[in-house]
Amino acid sequence: MSLARNILLRASRSAWLADELRRRAFFRRATKRFMPGETLDDALGAAAGFAAVGIGTLLTELGEQVTTAAETEGVRDHYLEVMRQVRSRGLPAQISVKLTHLGLDRDRDLCARHLRHLLTGAEQSDSFVWIDMEESRYVDATLALFRTARAQSDRIGVCLQAYLRRTPTDLEALLPVSPTIRLVKGAYSEPPSVALPSKRDVDAQYFTLASRMLEHRAAERVAGRPTLPVFGTHDTQLIERLRDRAKALAIPRDAWEVHMLYGIRSEDQRRLAADACTVRVLISYGSAWFAWYMRRLAERPANVWFVMRNLI
């Protein structure tokens, strides 16, 4: 891991730094590259703009590791309202949630109940719920809750992180339940014993895992909603390699998706969508943006220079 990335990830854990910088107007302005604003209306407005050019979206309210029952209930109710508004506006948008935002740290059973409520809301609004993956210490609990939810509904997907050494085993264990998986590279600070430290190794493992997902999709014969391989990446060369692999396996273009982040490679998002690739953009919003923002910078430390130019 590069020194700059390590520093940024360590900074993301600082409550003092979060409090200091969130109050600085110039730093809030810098976040505009990666989020349209702090309110749901800001996010819905951005989603409508993407819909107009044939791009779907994922909406996520920033926040994690909440500790009170009241907070978790508020998060649950917020996402139910998001799905209602998305349906009423006719937007091609889904929700993406962190389980610690739903109370995983406080009470796993409570978190599971909230997740069931969100699935009920997704059924009623013809929507879909994504579970984001967090730090490695949450993987076992996250996958267990996903398995339980997947047995109840096919309107749920989970994120896997390619940089974790355990992910090839996790993927193979999940494939028999016909999962919908979003594969990302990973953005948390993890020790080398847990995560691959080399970018080259992460890239190689990502392509191997992504290829396995496509192969499973090509061979799958199941009733109901089939597996949907989803690739969360901004690496356009990697996307082209995956397109070639999907074509070789005779997988239709609408049978897999690319997910990207708001504000990153916007022109490529539109180019891919115009070329019959199904693209969704993850739109984050909310006031608890500091840790998330530092992880976005850490994904590509050159983004720090963008921030510095904004500040100057």
N, C-alpha and C positions, 0 to 999 in steps of 0.2 A: 504494500500500500504506500502511495506517495506521501511525503511529509505534509504537503498542502491538504490532501484529502483527510489525513489523520487528524490534523489540527481542526478542520472544519467539522468533522464528525464529533470530536471531543467537545467543541464549542456548542454543538447542538444540544448537549446534555446540561448546559449551564443555566440554572434558573435565574441567577443574577444577570447574566448577559441577556437572556431573553427579556427580562423586565426592563433593562436599560434600553435595549434597541427597539423594542416594540413601541416605546414612547417617543422615538425620534421620527419626525415627519419625513426626513430625508431617507431613512431606512425603509419606511413604509412605502415610499415612492419606488424604491428599488425593487420591491416585491412585485410590482405591476407587470414585470416581464413574465412571471410565472402564475399569476392569478388575476382575474378580471376585477376583483374587489372582495370585500369581506362579507357581503350579504348574499342571501339566496337569490334575491332579485338580480344581483350582478351576475351570478352563475347562470341563471335561467336566460338572461339576455344574451350571454355569450353562447349558450347552447342553441338558441334560436338562430344566431348568426352562422354557426356551423351547419345547422340543419339546412339552411338555405343553399349551401354549396355541397350538399350530399354527404356530410360527415356526421356521424353519431357522437354521442358524448357519454361520459360517466361523471356523476356528481358526487363529491365527497366533502363533507364538512370537516375541517381540520380539528384535530383533538385526539388525545390518546391517554391511557392510563388514568382514567377518572376513578374516583374512590367512593363516591356516595351514591346511594340508590336513587336519590332525586335527580342527580346529574345523568345517570344512565337512562332513566325514564324520559328525561328531556331529550336526550339524543334519539331514543327510539321514536318518540312522537315527532321529532323534527323530520326524520327520514320518512315516516308515514306521510307527513304533509308534503315532502318533496315529491313522492310518487303521485300523490293526488294532483299536485300542480303540473307535473310533467304530463299526466294523462289529459288534464283539462286543456293544456296548451298544445297537445298533439305533438310533443317533441320526441325524437328518437333517442331518449336519454335513459340511462340506468343509474343505480346507486352503487357506491363502493364504500364499505365500512371497515373500520378497524375494530376488532373484538374488544380490545382494552377500552375503546370509547364506549362500548356497550356494557362495560363492567366486568370484564374477564378477571381483572386483578382483584376485584372485591368479592365476587360470588359467581362461580362458573355456572351454577344452575340458573341464576338470574340472567346472566348473559345469554344462555340457551333459550330462555323464555322470550327475551327481547328479539332474538334472531327468528324465532318461530313467528312472532308478531309481524316482523318485516316480511317474511315469506308469505304470510297470509295477505299482507298488503300488496305484494307483488302479484299474487294470484288474482286479486280483485282488480288491479289496475293494469294487468297484462304487462308487467314489468319484470325486472331481473335484479337479483342481489349479488354483488361481488363481495367476497371477504378478502381484504388486504392481508398480506403476511407482514408480521412485525419482526422483532428481533428473534434470534434463534431459540431463546428460552421459551418462546410462545408457540413454537411450531407444533409440538405434540398436541397441546390443548386445541390449537386452531384446527388441525387436521381431524381430530376426534369430533369436534363440534360440526365441522363440515360434513363428515361422513353421516352423522345423525341427521343433519338437515337434508342431505342429498337423498336419504332414504325416504324422506317425507315429500320432497318436491324436486323437480328438475329445473327450477327457476333460481338456481344458485351456482356460483362458481367460486373458485379459490385461486389465490396467487401462490406460485412457487418461485423460489429465488435460486437462480442457476449457480451463484457463487458458493452456496452451502455444499459441503462435501456429502451430506446426507441426501441431497435432492434426487439423485438417480434412483435410490432405493425408495424414497417417498413416491416418486412418480410411478414406478412399477406397482407399488402397493395400491395406488389409487385407480389405475386404469381399469381393473375389473368392475368398478362401480359406474363406469361411463361418465367420468367427471368432465366438467367444463373448467379448464385450467388456463390462467394467464401466466405465462412464463416471463419473468423479468430477470435482470442480472443481479440486483440486490444493492441496497444503499445504506445499510447499517454497519457500524464498526464491530467487527467480529475478529477473534484471534485466529491465527493461521491454522490452528488445530480444528477449527470449525468451518472456516471459509477459505476458499482458494485465494491466496494473496496476489497472484499474478493476473493481470488483465488478459494476457494471452490465454492462460488456462481457463479463465472464466468464459471468454469468447468461445473457446473450443467446446467446453462443456455445454454452453448454451445451445450451440448448433446441434450437438449430439442429442440433447434432450428434446429440442424442437423437432428434429427429424423423427425421433421416436413417437412424439405426439401425432405427427402427420401420418406415420405408418399405421398407428393404431386407428386413426380416423378412416384411413383407406380400407382397412380390414374389418371395420366394425359393422356388425349386423344386429342392431337392437331396435326394439319398439320404442315409441315415444321420441323424446328429444335426443338426437345423437350427440356424441362428443363434439365440442367446438374448440379446436386448438386456437389459442390467442397468444400473440407474441407482442410483449411490451418492450419495444426497443426503438431507438432513433437511429440505429445503424443501418443506413440505406443499403449498403453492400450486403449485409446479413439478410435484410428483407428480400433482396433480389435472389439470393441463394435459396431462401425458403420458398419463394415463388417458383423457382425452377424445380425444387424438390416436390412441391405440391402438384405441379403440372405433370411431372414424371409419374406420380402416383395416381393421376387422373382424378384428383380432388377438385371439385368445382370451386370457383373463385369466391363464392359466397359461403363456403364451408369452413373458412378460417378467417381470422381478423388480425389487424395490427392496431395496437393501442399506443398512443403517444401522449405526452404531457402538453398542457396548454403553454404556448409561448416558445416551444422548442421545435425547430424545423417546420415552421408553419407552411412554408412553400412546398416542402416535401409531402406534408399531410394532404394538401390539396392536389398535388400531382398524382399521388397514389390513388386518391379517391376518384379522380378523373379517369384513371386507367383501370377502373373496375375492381380495385382492391377495397375491401370493406375496412374502413378506418373509424376508430373512435378516439376522441380526445378526452383525457382525464382533466376535469376542471375542479380545482380545489378552491375553497373559500372559507371564510371564518376568521376570527381574531386570534386563534391559537396557531399562528403560522410560523413561529420562530424555528422550532426544531425541524419542521418540514422544509423550510426555506434553506437552512444550513445543509440539509442532506441533498437538496437540489444543487447547491453550489458544489458540494463534494463530489457529485457524480461527474462533474467536469470542472475542475478548479479554474480553468480559463474563464469561467463565468464570473469569477471574482473581478476580473478587469472590467467586465461590463458594469458591475456594481460600482466600481471606483469611478468610472466615467460618469455614471448617473449622479454620484455624490458631488463630483467636481462641477 
